[in-house]
Amino acid sequence: QWLDIARAAKEKGMLFVLLTGGEPLVRKDFFEIYDGMRKMGLLISINSNGSMLKGEVLRKLLENPPHRINITLYGGCDETYARLCGVKGVFGRVDRAVRGLKAAGIPVKLNCSLTPHNAADLEAITAYAKELDLRLDLATYMFPPIRRDPDAIGVNDRFTPEETARYRVRGMELLQGQEAANS
């Protein structure tokens, strides 16, 4: 079905496709879809948390690289990842994947959904992006969807609007300097 949809979209002029999820690499048929879309000539980007970019998965992507891989960072250290994701050693695994992709010449962009649970890592996350000379898109607007709990909009362990603005500006300062944040 996914390949039929991609084929129809390509016939209408689509050039780029973003494979995302959740984590798209958990699909058992991921490479069937990916390879089929590549054979159509589509430029493919992948959104991933980076934790599965190892072994056979990484080998296949290095053999047939995507246009870009967007890695979502959930923190700037293993401790934050363990607290947020419940698994130890994930930041180290993601870091190895990011460095491996970069070394192989595959374009990588970093994304970070900043929440009260990982905001203390903002400096570490931005320093990591700068160290590797990678673009970092910082999202501070993570509010719960209305379908989940209409009475909890703006709460549920999320930033207040004021905190959202403050972290957004701080992220810009760290990434681009004080002058850019003030413009």
Secondary structure as GFF3:
##gff-version 3
##sequence-region A 1 183
A	DSSP	alpha_helix	2	11	.	.	.	ID=ss1
A	DSSP	beta_strand	16	19	.	.	.	ID=ss2
A	DSSP	three_ten_helix	24	26	.	.	.	ID=ss3
A	DSSP	alpha_helix	30	39	.	.	.	ID=ss4
A	DSSP	beta_strand	43	48	.	.	.	ID=ss5
A	DSSP	alpha_helix	55	63	.	.	.	ID=ss6
A	DSSP	beta_strand	68	73	.	.	.	ID=ss7
A	DSSP	alpha_helix	78	85	.	.	.	ID=ss8
A	DSSP	alpha_helix	90	103	.	.	.	ID=ss9
A	DSSP	beta_strand	108	113	.	.	.	ID=ss10
A	DSSP	three_ten_helix	119	121	.	.	.	ID=ss11
A	DSSP	alpha_helix	122	131	.	.	.	ID=ss12
A	DSSP	beta_strand	136	139	.	.	.	ID=ss13
A	DSSP	three_ten_helix	150	152	.	.	.	ID=ss14
A	DSSP	alpha_helix	161	176	.	.	.	ID=ss15
A	DSSP	alpha_helix	178	182	.	.	.	ID=ss16
###
